[in-house]
Amino acid sequence: MPILSKDEAQTILKKVLSYSKADECTVSLRGRTSGNIRYARNNVSTAGSTDNVSLVVESGFGKRSGVATCNEFDEATLRRCVQRAEEIARLAPEDPDYVPLLGPQQYLTPVAFAQSTAGITPDFRAKAAADSIALCQERKLTAAGYLEDGASFLALRNSKGLEAYQQDTNLDFSITVRTPDGTGSGYAVADFTDANKLDAKALTKIAADKAAGSVNAKAIEPGKYTVILEPAALVSDEGLLNNLMYSLDARSADEGRSFLSKKGGGNKLGQKLFDERVTIYSDPLNAEAPGNVFDGNGLPVKRTVWIEKGVMKNMFYSRFWAQKNNVAPTAFPNGFIMEGGTQTVQDMIKSTEKGILVTRLWYIRDVDPQTLLYTGLTRDGTFYIENGKIKHPVKNFRFNESPIIMLNNIEAIGKPQRLGGNLVPPLKIRDFTFTSLSDAV
C-alpha cells in the first residue's frame, strides 16, 4: 500500500472509530515505504525495499485500556481489531497514570518531507554504493556501508475530535573503511531530509582518510586529556548528548531518580548547570533538521528551549505528571539543536597544543544515572594532536565521563552539523577521562 494522503488516512480512521463501543478510542495509521543497499568488502551484499501500513487501535473503559493492531484493511479485519482492543481493555488493570484523551489541537505546518527522497530509485542507491566502493578500491582500502531511505506518514484520530497527519522523509548513510591488514579504520555518517544533499563519495573520502591515517597506532597512557569530539562521538543511538536529553524528565527528577533531583525534593529547573555557552533547543520547523509537529498521543510539538546559556529552562512533563503539578505538558521532540560557533574540526586542531581527536564513541553504558556517568570506547580513528597538528594515531581508549561534567569543561564549540536528526557541533573539551586502553580498531 502506498503512502496514504491525509484524506485517505482519515477516511479509514473515521470508519474504524465508527465501530468503537468503548468510552474512549484512539486510532492511528502509520506507513512507510523504504529502500536500502548494503555493501561489505567492496561488494554489494544486500539490497531491498519495504512497504507497510499498520493500524493501531487503543480502546478505553474508564482507566482500563487495551491495544490491538492490524495491517489489513477489509471491513471484517478492522471490526475485529476494534473488538480485540475492547476485549483486552475489559481485562486490563486500571492505569494509575490515566488521563483523558486530548481534544482537537492546533499544529504547526510540517516541513519534514522532500520529494527528492520519496522518489529515490534503486539506481540512486546503486550509484551511491558504486561511488563509495570505487574510491576505496582505487586506494586499496575496504569499504562497508549502508544506505537506507524512506518516506513515512502518521495519522491520528480519536473519539474526542483530535485529528492529526504528517508526512516525512529521511536518508541515512554510514560508511566504515578498513585497511587491508585490518589495523586502520575510519568512519563517516550523515542523514538528510532531502536526498539531494547526499555526497557518498565525499563521506567515503573522510572515512578513507581516517582509515589510512590510523595505521600503526601508538599506545599512550590513559588519563585526563583535552579532546576534540566530532559530532559522531556526541550523538548516536546511545550518545552522550542523546543520553543527556533523554534524562530531562520532570517526574524522574521530582521522585529523586535523576541528575536533576534536588536534595530534599523537587528539581533543578531554573538552575545553571552547564557552561554559559551551552544552549540546546528543539524546533520541528528547523530547515536543516525538521521534525514531527505532534507526538504519538497527538500533543503538539513546538519550539522549546531546554537549556539556555547553561540554565535548565524546560523539562519533559508527561500529561499525567503535568496535570499533577498544574503545569503544561511537554511533547518530547524527535531531534534537538545545540547552538555553536563557526570553527571547523581543523580549526580546533590548530588551536590545540596537546590533545586527542575522537571520531566516534560506541558501546556506551550507564555507570551512575544520578550523575549521568557513562562508560564506553573510542573507535574508527583516534589521533594524538601536538602543536596544532595530528602527530600520529593512538590506540583506542575506554572512557568514564558524564555529559554534565563535559559541558562544564568546554574550551571551544564548532559549527553544528546534522546527525541523527539533530544539529550538533564538534566540541573541544578539557580533562576528558580515559581509564584504560583497548586493542580494538
ABEGO torsion letter per residue (X at the ends): XBBBBAAAAAAAAAAAAAABABABBBBBBBBBBBBBBBBBGGBBABBBBBBBBBBBBBBBBEABBBBBBBABABAAAAAAAAAAAAAAAAABBBBAABBBBBBBBBBBBBAABBAAAAABBAAAAAAAAAAAAAAAAAAGBBBBBBBBBBBBBBBBBBAAGBBBBBBBBBBBBBBBBBBAAGABBBBBBBBBABAAABBAAAAAAAAAAAAAAABGBBBBBBEBBBBBBBAAAABBAABAAAAAAAAABAAAAAAGABAABBBGEEBABGBBABBAABBBBBBAABAABBBBABBAAGBBBBBBBABBGGBBABBBBBAAAAAAAGBBBBBBBABBBBBBBABBAAAAAAABABBBBBABBBGBBBABAAAGBBBBBBBGGBBBBBGGBBABBBBBBBBBBBAAAAAAABABBBBBBBBGGBBBBBBBBBGBBBABBBABX
